[in-house]
């Protein structure tokens, strides 16, 4: 018997929660408010577990990626530029749409429903610089300090990669032990994450039933605007990809979309770029891209290139700040950009993993992570949309790396060396 997909479980939980919320009064509670508030206890515990997993997930994901990603030296610089620019553009689009449309401006009822008046943290640029180096190596993991975590993770990742390269060149295999250890720890965190994510439908039921029982349906109206705003931003990002393909690749946008449709549909249906990876690699080769180009985008780029996730998390932070009536300053939005980039790397390509890394994005600007609970109600759908954009970004990277000249027939059958980029 096949397991019921997570999104169907969440939809079922939403339906039951609406029924229970209506039965409990739908804004005119028939029980004591304190009793109804207990419905949100599972959600609070699950959010706490997600915050606990966030920092080790990011830390280990960065180390694992640095150690295992195989990037040819001549293509590495071009790949890095493509990945960084794609992600920065995605976040810029998300922030632009959120600032212009302001989907959370009318969501004051949503703020009341969460009973949380915590002020947004006012960030000091010099304070950020001071926080860059932590008092101890483990302190960022304990305090969920994003800036320090990024610094420590990148420092260890770069050094471990350099040590591995030196040992490989000298024929030494000592690095394998630490590589396997990090890989096992990363897999362990992912497995625990799967356990927590499996409980998300319970969290959805609790928070929706409680909110409807106490506040009615008013708090959820602004979520519709948020969903539309995110979809619009993702469409703009898709248009950006097509423009990049048109001017940077021999493929036409029409061929790109038609040939890659299998990968995009699979990404939407599975909500996992990791599960889609083999199909992405296959469709890129069928399109006629060189194998080296296809592997760089689909296999290597997928570990870094989670543009849809970065866009979504940045928009979520602005949405909640608007709900609270506390607009993020330019410095704070730049902090969201930095954190979203790193968080997108740690998304791990699995369903709902963005909920984990979102806790870091919220914490970086002092937003209460309790508001992530209300976003869970629509995340199951938006997760599928942003995963499709993640995969489209991987395909775009491969197409641009392949260049403006299609491989010759001799290259395709291996008669002459593949073009070096």
QUITA-V399103 format. One record per backbone hydrogen bond with DSSP energy under -1.0 kcal/mol. CO is the residue of the C=O (numbers start at 1). NH is the residue of the N-H. Records with the same first field share a line. If there is no record, write none. Layout:
BEGIN
CO=NH ; NH
END
This chain:
BEGIN
5=9
6=10
7=11
8=12
9=13
10=14
11=15
12=16
13=17
14=18
15=19
16=20
17=21
18=22
19=23
20=24
21=26
22=25
24=30
32=36
33=37
36=39
37=40
38=41
40=44
41=45
42=46
43=47
44=48
45=49
46=50
47=51
48=52
49=53
50=54
53=57
54=58
55=59
56=60
57=61
58=62
59=63
60=64
61=65
62=66
63=67
64=68
65=69
72=76
75=79
76=80
77=81
78=82
79=83
80=84
81=85
82=86
83=87
84=88
85=89
86=90
87=91
88=92
89=93
90=94
91=95
92=96
93=97
94=98
95=99
96=100
97=101
98=102
102=105
104=107
107=111
108=112
109=113
112=115
124=128
125=129
126=130
127=131
138=142
139=143
140=144
145=149
146=150
147=151
148=152
149=153
150=154
151=155
152=156
153=157
154=158
155=159
156=160
157=161
158=162
159=163
160=164
161=165
162=166
163=167
164=168
165=169
166=170
167=172
173=176
174=177
175=179
176=180
177=181
178=182
179=183
180=184
181=185
182=186
183=187
184=188
185=189
186=190
187=191
188=192
189=193
190=194
191=195
192=196
193=197
194=198
196=199
197=200
199=203
200=204
201=205
202=206
203=207
204=208
205=209
206=210
207=211
208=212
209=213
210=214
211=215
212=216
213=27
217=220
218=221
222=226
223=227
224=228
225=229
226=230
227=231
228=232
229=233
230=234
231=235
232=236
233=237
234=238
235=239
236=240
237=241
238=242
239=243
240=244
241=245
242=246
243=247
244=248
245=249
252=256
253=257
254=258
255=259
256=260
260=264
261=265
262=266
263=267
264=268
265=269
266=270
267=271
272=276
276=280
277=281
278=282
279=283
280=284
281=285
282=286
283=287
284=289
285=288
290=294
291=295
292=296
293=297
294=298
295=299 ; 300
296=301
300=303
301=304 ; 305
304=306
306=310
307=311
308=312
309=313
310=314
311=315
312=316
313=317
314=318
315=319
316=320
317=321
318=322
319=323
320=324
321=326
329=333
330=334
331=335
332=336
333=337
334=338
335=339
336=340
337=341
338=342
339=343
340=344
341=345
342=346
347=350
349=274
350=353
352=355
353=356 ; 357
354=358
356=359
357=361
358=362
359=363
360=364
362=365 ; 367
363=366
365=121
368=371
369=372
370=373
371=375
372=376
375=378 ; 379
378=382
379=383
381=385
382=386
383=387
384=388
385=389
386=390
387=391
388=392
389=393
390=394
391=395
392=396
393=397
394=398
395=399
396=400
397=401
398=402
403=250
408=412
409=413
410=415
411=414
END
